[in-house]
Amino acid sequence: MYDFEKKMLPIGIESFTEICTDDFYYVDKTALIRDLLRRRGKVNLFTRPRRFGKTLNMSMLRYFFEMGGDKTIFDGLDILKETSLCEKYMGKFPVVSISLKSANGSDYTMARSLMCSIIGNEAIRFYELATSDRLTDVEKMIYKQLTAVDTTGKSMYAMSDAVLMGSLKTLSGLLEKHYGKKVVLLIDEYDVPLAKANEQGYYSQMITLIRNMFEQGLKTNESVQLAVLTGCLRVSKESIFTGLNNLKVFSITDPECDVYFGFTDKEVREMLEYYGLEDKYDLIREWYDGYRFGSSDVYCPWDVISYVDKLLVKRDLPPQDYWINTSSNDVIRRLLEGASTETRDEIERLIAGESIQKRIHEELTYKEIYENTENVWSLLFVTGYLTQRGEAEEKMRNLVIPNREIHNIFMTQIRSWMQSKVREDRERLNAFCEAFRNADGETVQTIFTEYLDETVSIRDTAVRTGLKENFYHGFLLGLLRFREDWKVASNRESGTGYADIVIEIFREKTAIVIEMKYVENGDLEAGCRVAMEQIRREGYDRQPSLNGMSRIIKCGMACHVKDCKAVFEE
């Protein structure tokens, strides 16, 4: 039963002030302000994977530095222990805060329009500039160029290229003159427009726009006291931060500020204790921990909060894949599609729980990320699909899959890719399916082994046998569903207690019952015997769904790495 006396969990809440004033549970990350101020550059870039609290931390920075507003929202939080810092910086600056997350148009015209809207809406927040007695009439006119509206009051933001590219510098300068104080500039998700532009084919135009905005807003802007940017990828200086010598980067490999994006083990334990879920610790650690940022281990906060919130309603709910819905996971597919034999071997080692050693390039352009396999490995690392173990040696890092959830994403993407690759040879796939109908064990095992040789299999390591069986089971299931005239059901999907896979061919009144085993010792014959005995013992061939089938074929299959054996019985 949900305890309404407890604080709510901030699902989808990225406003710091909303969390602090509306009784949400907050994991205190305000010490980031202290460390940033002590270690800062003029311009600071934090790169982290998505769903690790970048936007919430940017909101926190805004409400700390911004003039006016209710600063009591920081009562009881760590930053107030830093008395001198708070006296010097808290509530002392005008803050320009924008997020480029929504500037992701399908073409350049739309993306540019969205960028104008983002800048215009932020400029409108400072409506006092329109009537400021500290600004000249010309300066007020320049301000109105950032906030152009039609006769209905609806924003138009029809900025020229010159106005848009200089907008951050212009707004900063006007604010400094009005308030007599330099500006704190916050730019969240700075690389989203570049990623979208690369996908949609207008990358060069967007690079020109962003480069000019940043050069004027960050490099030649004397009105900025401090600038902070966040993003997933550290786009190389040659691409976007041209000549920006005052940039300080806090990446996932840097120990500075490493615990402020993501939850530490202590923070997770405290949350579980608060909600009376201490018994779920090991499960949450297995599924959502494992990321290594700098010198600290952290959990994905989005996953932990989402799962804990669900547990408060249904305590026996198994862990879910939450992170998978935050992106298309296309990067894994791209790696697989261009995989050499060596790369496939490395992928097999990763999904088997081993590590691989790779040279990581943290500075890339979006144009470069799919140019070669090495860049794709780097992208997997900086976006959170892989993490590091041990110490780096000359940019060579030991990479692993961080946790059970990301392992599931890899497995899902690998199975999907394998199935699509196999379907390219429809004749061979049809022969494979027909071999089940004909109870032809030799053909089944020959073709299935060929598929594993050509794609990816599971090594014998610490990965649990059940996970290995699930992998082969899912792959086989996808292949058999090639036959649209067959009804192919899986007990792992329905939880009905049937055999692993049941095929019903109604026009022939034929059913095929398949039980699959993974054998750690490589004894495929013994594995087939165990599978067949289970079919008989559990009476899978007598299930209600098989009523009316005059011919029932039983199949016991066993797999070991890239080997397979199938035994049939009628």
GITA-V628313 format. One record per backbone hydrogen bond with DSSP energy under -0.5 kcal/mol. NH is the residue of the N-H (numbers start at 1). CO is the residue of the C=O. If there is no record, write none. Layout:
NH&CO, NH&CO
//
This chain:
4&2, 6&3, 8&23, 11&9, 12&10, 13&10, 14&12, 16&14, 19&15, 20&16, 21&17, 22&18, 24&19, 25&8, 28&26, 32&29, 33&30, 34&30, 35&31, 36&32, 37&33, 38&34, 39&35, 40&36, 43&246, 44&227, 45&248, 46&229, 47&45, 47&250, 48&46, 48&231, 52&49, 57&53, 58&54, 59&55, 60&56, 61&57, 62&58, 63&59, 64&60, 65&61, 66&62, 67&93, 71&69, 73&70, 74&71, 75&72, 77&74, 80&77, 81&78, 82&79, 83&81, 86&82, 87&83, 88&84, 89&85, 90&85, 90&86, 91&64, 92&89, 93&65, 94&182, 96&184, 97&95, 98&186, 100&188, 103&100, 104&102, 111&107, 112&108, 113&109, 114&110, 115&111, 116&112, 117&113, 118&114, 119&115, 120&116, 121&117, 122&118, 123&119, 124&120, 125&121, 125&122, 126&123, 127&124, 127&125, 129&126, 130&127, 131&128, 132&129, 135&132, 140&136, 141&137, 142&138, 143&139, 144&140, 145&141, 146&142, 146&143, 147&143, 150&154, 153&150, 156&148, 157&148, 159&157, 164&160, 165&161, 166&162, 167&164, 170&166, 171&167, 172&168, 173&169, 174&170, 175&171, 176&172, 177&173, 178&174, 179&175, 180&176, 183&223, 184&94, 185&183, 185&226, 186&96, 186&184, 187&228, 188&98, 190&230, 192&189, 195&191, 196&192, 197&193, 198&194, 199&195, 200&196, 201&197, 202&197, 203&197, 206&202, 207&203, 208&204, 209&205, 210&206, 211&207, 212&208, 213&209, 214&210, 215&211, 216&212, 217&213, 218&214, 219&214, 219&215, 220&215, 222&220, 224&221, 225&183, 225&223, 226&183, 227&42, 228&185, 229&44, 230&187, 231&46, 234&362, 235&233, 236&364, 239&236, 240&236, 241&236, 244&241, 245&243, 247&244, 248&43, 250&45, 251&249, 254&251, 258&255, 260&257, 262&260, 263&299, 268&264, 269&265, 270&266, 271&267, 272&268, 273&269, 274&270, 275&271, 276&273, 277&272, 280&277, 281&278, 284&280, 285&281, 286&282, 287&283, 288&284, 289&285, 291&298, 293&291, 293&296, 294&252, 294&292, 296&293, 298&291, 299&263, 300&288, 301&299, 302&51, 304&300, 305&301, 306&302, 307&303, 308&304, 309&305, 310&306, 311&307, 312&308, 313&310, 314&310, 317&314, 322&320, 325&322, 326&323, 327&324, 332&329, 333&329, 334&330, 335&331, 336&332, 337&333, 338&334, 339&336, 344&340, 345&341, 346&342, 347&343, 348&344, 349&345, 350&346, 351&347, 352&348, 353&350, 354&349, 356&399, 358&356, 358&397, 360&358, 360&395, 362&360, 364&234, 364&362, 368&365, 369&365, 371&368, 372&368, 376&372, 377&373, 378&374, 379&375, 380&376, 381&377, 382&378, 383&379, 384&381, 385&380, 386&380, 387&400, 389&398, 393&396, 396&393, 397&358, 397&395, 398&389, 399&356, 399&397, 400&387, 404&286, 405&287, 407&403, 408&404, 409&405, 410&406, 411&407, 412&408, 413&409, 414&410, 415&411, 416&412, 417&413, 418&414, 419&415, 420&416, 421&417, 422&418, 423&419, 424&421, 425&422, 426&424, 429&425, 430&426, 431&427, 432&428, 433&429, 434&430, 435&431, 436&432, 436&433, 437&433, 438&434, 439&436, 440&435, 441&439, 444&440, 445&441, 446&442, 447&443, 448&444, 449&445, 450&446, 451&447, 452&448, 453&449, 454&450, 455&451, 458&561, 459&348, 461&459, 463&352, 467&464, 468&464, 469&465, 470&466, 471&467, 472&468, 473&469, 474&470, 475&471, 476&472, 477&473, 478&474, 479&475, 480&476, 481&477, 482&479, 483&480, 484&482, 486&483, 487&504, 488&486, 489&487, 489&502, 491&499, 491&500, 492&500, 493&490, 494&490, 495&491, 501&514, 502&489, 503&512, 504&487, 505&510, 506&504, 508&505, 509&505, 509&506, 510&505, 511&551, 512&503, 513&553, 514&501, 514&512, 515&555, 517&557, 519&517, 519&559, 520&518, 522&519, 524&522, 527&523, 528&524, 529&525, 530&526, 531&527, 532&528, 533&529, 534&530, 535&531, 536&532, 537&533, 538&534, 539&535, 539&536, 540&535, 541&535, 542&539, 543&540, 546&543, 547&544, 549&546, 550&509, 550&548, 551&509, 553&511, 553&551, 554&552, 554&569, 555&513, 556&567, 557&515, 557&555, 558&565, 559&517, 560&563, 562&560, 563&560, 565&558, 567&556, 569&554
//
